[in-house]
């Protein structure tokens, strides 16, 4: 199915508007707006002890303060920026590596294709977080850049396998043979036929990888393998709040709500993209 066929099928079937996409876009957009705003403004200096220790939420401190007296709402705002930075960076790295390997496997000989497929299956068998931990542990030290690279590499195997499957399906079509007979190079086949036909499914998968990257970053930070202080990662905030979870529960609840809301927004966005990209889906809103 070409891009024009996709457009015609969607226009003749269900409308392109998706409420899940809209709700997801609003949630992710709010996090993006909050994250970008921290580049220019925050309610308090994130490293300053602007209040007493473990204060409850108030007009001065909307989410209370942590055990050091820092404004928790400010730290959560900065956590949005870190989570989005890691998610975007990991998706770009994982997408570039995965799509490249997947296309190579689709065009490779049977022996090389089988070797690459087996290697991808082995990597996918390992949990993303475990692979990311191994990559971070083998590097010079924990940092935001290391976390982005580690999560991106860990997620690339899933993208590569999906790209390989989709590309092989397109290469089996009769119009690919006709295109080659007409003189189109293999690079032209990739640009003109393969990528335009597989991007809807890849886009949905990359959106899901975004959510997994956010969770993986929070998990790495919780374990002390993510962005080091003074970066206010949600995972680090959860780790710091676990000792006072009974006496000051909002220190754990607030970053937890932020993390869950972003992941839910990303999943809704991915589900909406699936509705838009796949005209065969029929959902009752």
Secondary structure, DSSP 8 states (H G I E B T S, - for coil): --HHHHHHHHHHSS-S--HHHHHHHHHHHHHHHHHHHTTT--SS-TTS--S-TT----SSSTT-B-TTS-BHHHHHHHHHHHHHHHHHHHHHHHHHHHHHHHHHHHHS-HHHHHHHHHHHHHHHHS-HHHHHHHHHHHSSS--HHHHHHHHHHHHHHHHHHHHHHHHHHHHTSHHHHHHHHTT--HHHHIIIIIHHHHHHHHHHHHHHHHHHHHHHHHHHHHTT-SS-TT---HHHHHHHHGGGTTTSTHHHHHHHHHHHHHHHHHHHHHHHHHHHH-TT-----
